[in-house]
Amino acid sequence: MKKPTRGFTLVELLLALAITSILVILLVNVVAAALSVWEQGRNQIDTYASARQVLGRIADEIKGATASPTPLQVEFSENLTSLGTFQAGTSENVFFVAPYPNSRSGDLCVLAYRHNNGTHTLERGFVDSQTAWTGAPKYQASGYANLQWRTVASGVLEFEVLSYSQQDLDSIASPSPRPDWSSLSGGSTMIGNTPRQVVIRIKIIDDRTLVKLAGLSAGNATYDRLVNRAAQEFTASVTLPPPH
C-alpha cells in the first residue's frame, strides 16, 4: 500500500515566506544603496565639469581685464549695487573691461558677472565693442545700466570674487583663498587700477539636487541636508600682468 505524500504545514509555508521576504528586503536595500552611491558619484562628476567650465571661462576673460586712470577712466569693480543686490562673501558681482576678440585690434568690450541668489544662477552681462563705446561714461559700470544678462551656470549657491592689488600682495603673507571666506567683505572698487591677482570661488550643486531644492530655503532641514551632501566648492586664481 502506497504511503500518502506529506505536504508542507501552514507554519512551514509562513516561515519560508518570512525568510524570502527578509532576503528580498535585504536585496532591495543593497541595490538602493548601490544606486545612491552611483547617483552621488555621477552628480559629483557633473558638478565638477560644470564648475571647471564656468571658472575657466571667467578666468580667461579676467586675464584680459584692463583699466586706466583719468582722463578716460576704465573701471574694474566688485560688488556694485547697480549690478543688482549682493551679499559679500556669498553672492557677489564683478564688472570689468577686456579686449574684444574680433579682427580689429584695440577694441574693448564690457563684461560683468553676478550671482542671482533667488534662482541659484550665475549670470553674465556683455556689451560688444561698438555698443560699449557709446556708453556714458564709457567703460564704467554707471554707463551701462541696461546690461543684457544671460545665465551661464545653474545650481550656483555662492559666488565670490577677491581682487588683490600689488600692495596687497606685498603686505600679506598668503593672498590665496582663506579658510573662512564668509569673514571677507571683498568690496573694493578700483577705477583706473587693474588688480594683480583675482581669486574666484563658487559653491555649486548638480541640476538634480537643484530640482529637489525648489520651494525650500536655507535653514530648512531638508534644504541643509541636500546642500551638505551635494554642494562642492571650487576656486580659480588669475594673475594679471603688471601695468606697462
Residue pairs with C-beta under 8 A, 6 or more apart in sequence:
8 16
39 208
40 229
40 230
43 206
43 208
43 209
43 230
44 206
44 232
46 206
46 207
47 155
47 204
47 205
47 206
47 230
47 232
48 232
48 234
50 153
50 155
50 204
50 206
51 153
51 202
51 204
51 232
51 234
52 234
53 153
54 122
54 152
54 153
54 202
55 200
55 202
55 234
55 235
55 236
56 236
57 152
58 113
58 200
58 236
59 200
59 236
59 238
61 96
61 98
61 111
62 94
62 96
62 98
62 198
62 200
62 238
62 240
63 238
63 240
64 98
64 99
65 76
65 96
65 97
65 98
65 194
65 195
65 198
65 240
66 74
66 97
66 98
66 99
66 108
66 194
67 74
67 75
67 76
67 96
67 97
67 190
67 191
67 192
67 193
67 194
68 74
68 192
69 191
69 192
69 193
70 192
72 138
72 139
73 137
73 139
73 140
73 191
73 192
74 97
74 108
74 139
74 140
74 191
74 192
75 95
75 96
75 97
75 139
75 140
75 141
75 189
75 190
75 191
75 192
76 95
76 96
76 97
76 163
76 190
76 191
76 193
76 194
76 195
77 94
77 95
77 96
77 141
77 188
77 189
77 190
77 191
78 92
78 93
78 94
78 95
78 161
78 163
78 186
78 187
78 188
78 189
79 86
79 88
79 92
79 93
79 186
79 187
79 188
80 93
80 95
80 141
80 189
82 141
82 142
82 145
83 93
83 95
83 112
83 114
83 125
83 141
83 147
84 93
84 114
84 116
85 91
85 117
86 92
86 93
86 114
86 115
87 117
88 184
88 185
88 186
88 187
89 158
89 160
89 181
89 182
89 183
89 184
89 185
89 186
90 115
90 117
90 157
90 158
90 159
90 160
90 182
91 115
91 117
91 158
91 159
92 114
92 115
92 159
92 160
92 161
92 186
93 112
93 113
93 114
93 115
93 161
94 112
94 113
94 114
94 161
95 110
95 111
95 112
95 141
96 111
96 112
97 108
97 109
97 110
97 111
97 132
97 139
98 108
98 109
98 111
99 105
99 106
99 107
99 108
99 109
100 107
100 108
100 109
100 128
100 129
102 129
104 129
107 129
107 130
108 129
108 132
108 139
109 126
109 127
109 128
109 129
109 132
110 125
110 126
110 127
110 132
110 135
110 139
110 144
110 147
111 124
111 125
111 126
112 124
112 125
112 126
112 141
112 147
113 122
113 123
113 124
113 125
113 152
113 159
113 161
114 122
114 123
114 125
114 149
114 159
115 121
115 122
115 123
115 156
115 158
115 159
116 122
116 123
119 154
120 154
120 155
120 156
120 157
120 205
120 210
120 213
121 151
121 153
121 154
121 156
122 151
122 152
122 153
122 154
122 156
122 159
122 202
123 149
123 150
123 151
123 152
124 149
124 150
124 151
124 152
125 144
125 147
125 148
125 149
125 150
126 147
126 148
126 150
127 135
127 144
127 147
127 148
132 138
132 139
132 144
135 143
135 144
136 143
137 143
140 191
153 202
153 204
154 207
154 210
155 204
155 205
155 206
155 207
155 209
155 210
156 202
156 203
156 204
157 203
157 204
157 205
157 227
157 231
158 201
158 202
158 203
158 233
159 201
159 202
159 203
160 181
160 184
160 186
160 200
160 201
160 202
161 186
161 198
161 199
161 200
161 201
162 177
162 184
162 186
162 198
162 199
162 200
162 201
163 186
163 188
163 190
163 195
163 197
163 198
164 172
164 175
164 195
164 196
164 197
164 198
164 199
165 190
165 193
165 195
165 196
166 196
166 242
168 175
168 196
168 197
169 175
169 196
169 197
175 197
175 199
176 199
176 237
177 199
177 201
177 235
177 237
178 184
181 201
194 240
194 243
195 240
196 239
196 240
196 242
197 237
197 238
197 239
197 240
198 237
198 238
198 240
199 235
199 236
199 237
199 238
200 235
200 236
200 237
200 238
201 233
201 234
201 235
202 233
202 234
203 231
203 232
203 233
204 231
204 232
204 233
204 234
205 213
205 226
205 227
205 230
205 231
205 232
206 230
209 226
209 227
209 229
209 230
212 226
213 223
213 226
213 227
216 222
216 223
216 226
217 223
218 224
218 227
